[in-house]
Amino acid sequence: MTIRTNSGIQAGSLYRDRNFVVVRVHSTDMDRGTVTYSPVGQEWAITTAMIIFQSRFIRFEL
């Protein structure tokens, strides 16, 4: 399931960084301005500011 937010970040979608590390976005919190994601294949999650996420990751399509 893909959920689009006003920030353009989509929960359930894949993104990659400049080192080609692929992550899956689990959720976004517009009130706090955060994104929760995890590297593909990992069980742990990271929560970071949306502005940081947007500066480091781009949308990735398989």
CYANA upper distance limits for C-alpha pairs under 8 A (distance plus 0.5 A):
  1 MET  CA     11 ALA  CA      8.37
  1 MET  CA     12 GLY  CA      6.48
  2 THR  CA     10 GLN  CA      6.67
  2 THR  CA     11 ALA  CA      6.04
  2 THR  CA     12 GLY  CA      5.44
  2 THR  CA     13 SER  CA      7.00
  3 ILE  CA     10 GLN  CA      5.86
  3 ILE  CA     11 ALA  CA      5.61
  3 ILE  CA     12 GLY  CA      7.43
  4 ARG  CA      8 GLY  CA      6.83
  4 ARG  CA      9 ILE  CA      6.83
  4 ARG  CA     10 GLN  CA      5.01
  4 ARG  CA     11 ALA  CA      7.12
  5 THR  CA      9 ILE  CA      6.42
  5 THR  CA     10 GLN  CA      6.70
  5 THR  CA     28 THR  CA      8.06
  5 THR  CA     30 MET  CA      8.39
  7 SER  CA     50 MET  CA      8.38
  9 ILE  CA     28 THR  CA      8.21
  9 ILE  CA     54 GLN  CA      8.50
 10 GLN  CA     25 VAL  CA      7.49
 11 ALA  CA     24 ARG  CA      8.30
 11 ALA  CA     25 VAL  CA      5.44
 11 ALA  CA     26 HIS  CA      5.75
 11 ALA  CA     27 SER  CA      5.57
 11 ALA  CA     28 THR  CA      7.18
 12 GLY  CA     24 ARG  CA      6.74
 12 GLY  CA     25 VAL  CA      5.85
 12 GLY  CA     26 HIS  CA      6.20
 12 GLY  CA     27 SER  CA      8.09
 13 SER  CA     24 ARG  CA      6.19
 13 SER  CA     25 VAL  CA      6.29
 13 SER  CA     59 ARG  CA      8.04
 13 SER  CA     60 PHE  CA      8.25
 14 LEU  CA     22 VAL  CA      7.11
 14 LEU  CA     23 VAL  CA      6.12
 14 LEU  CA     24 ARG  CA      5.10
 14 LEU  CA     25 VAL  CA      7.06
 14 LEU  CA     59 ARG  CA      6.68
 14 LEU  CA     60 PHE  CA      5.77
 14 LEU  CA     61 GLU  CA      7.30
 15 TYR  CA     22 VAL  CA      6.15
 15 TYR  CA     23 VAL  CA      5.86
 15 TYR  CA     24 ARG  CA      6.89
 15 TYR  CA     25 VAL  CA      8.13
 15 TYR  CA     57 PHE  CA      6.32
 15 TYR  CA     58 ILE  CA      5.78
 15 TYR  CA     59 ARG  CA      4.85
 15 TYR  CA     60 PHE  CA      5.14
 15 TYR  CA     61 GLU  CA      8.46
 16 ARG  CA     20 PHE  CA      5.89
 16 ARG  CA     21 VAL  CA      5.78
 16 ARG  CA     22 VAL  CA      4.86
 16 ARG  CA     23 VAL  CA      6.60
 16 ARG  CA     57 PHE  CA      5.71
 16 ARG  CA     58 ILE  CA      6.06
 16 ARG  CA     59 ARG  CA      7.07
 16 ARG  CA     60 PHE  CA      6.51
 17 ASP  CA     21 VAL  CA      6.02
 17 ASP  CA     22 VAL  CA      7.41
 17 ASP  CA     56 ARG  CA      6.17
 17 ASP  CA     57 PHE  CA      5.05
 17 ASP  CA     58 ILE  CA      7.00
 18 ARG  CA     56 ARG  CA      7.84
 18 ARG  CA     57 PHE  CA      7.89
 21 VAL  CA     39 PRO  CA      7.70
 22 VAL  CA     39 PRO  CA      6.41
 22 VAL  CA     40 VAL  CA      6.49
 22 VAL  CA     60 PHE  CA      8.34
 23 VAL  CA     37 TYR  CA      6.95
 23 VAL  CA     38 SER  CA      5.85
 23 VAL  CA     39 PRO  CA      4.56
 23 VAL  CA     40 VAL  CA      5.67
 24 ARG  CA     37 TYR  CA      5.99
 24 ARG  CA     38 SER  CA      6.10
 24 ARG  CA     39 PRO  CA      6.80
 24 ARG  CA     40 VAL  CA      6.71
 25 VAL  CA     35 VAL  CA      7.67
 25 VAL  CA     36 THR  CA      6.51
 25 VAL  CA     37 TYR  CA      4.70
 25 VAL  CA     38 SER  CA      7.22
 26 HIS  CA     35 VAL  CA      8.26
 26 HIS  CA     36 THR  CA      6.03
 26 HIS  CA     37 TYR  CA      5.71
 26 HIS  CA     38 SER  CA      8.07
 27 SER  CA     35 VAL  CA      6.48
 27 SER  CA     36 THR  CA      5.77
 27 SER  CA     37 TYR  CA      7.62
 28 THR  CA     33 GLY  CA      8.00
 28 THR  CA     34 THR  CA      6.28
 28 THR  CA     35 VAL  CA      4.97
 28 THR  CA     36 THR  CA      6.73
 29 ASP  CA     33 GLY  CA      6.09
 29 ASP  CA     34 THR  CA      5.71
 29 ASP  CA     35 VAL  CA      6.91
 30 MET  CA     34 THR  CA      7.25
 33 GLY  CA     49 ALA  CA      6.28
 33 GLY  CA     50 MET  CA      6.00
 33 GLY  CA     51 ILE  CA      8.46
 34 THR  CA     47 THR  CA      6.97
 34 THR  CA     48 THR  CA      5.90
 34 THR  CA     49 ALA  CA      4.83
 34 THR  CA     50 MET  CA      5.41
 35 VAL  CA     47 THR  CA      6.00
 35 VAL  CA     48 THR  CA      5.99
 35 VAL  CA     49 ALA  CA      6.67
 35 VAL  CA     50 MET  CA      6.11
 35 VAL  CA     53 PHE  CA      7.67
 36 THR  CA     45 ALA  CA      7.01
 36 THR  CA     46 ILE  CA      5.98
 36 THR  CA     47 THR  CA      4.74
 36 THR  CA     48 THR  CA      7.09
 37 TYR  CA     45 ALA  CA      5.97
 37 TYR  CA     46 ILE  CA      5.89
 37 TYR  CA     47 THR  CA      7.01
 38 SER  CA     42 GLN  CA      6.99
 38 SER  CA     43 GLU  CA      7.70
 38 SER  CA     44 TRP  CA      6.72
 38 SER  CA     45 ALA  CA      5.05
 38 SER  CA     46 ILE  CA      6.45
 39 PRO  CA     45 ALA  CA      8.28
 48 THR  CA     52 ILE  CA      7.28
 48 THR  CA     53 PHE  CA      7.16
 49 ALA  CA     53 PHE  CA      6.85
 50 MET  CA     54 GLN  CA      6.52
 51 ILE  CA     55 SER  CA      6.76
 52 ILE  CA     56 ARG  CA      6.88
 53 PHE  CA     57 PHE  CA      6.38
 54 GLN  CA     58 ILE  CA      7.65
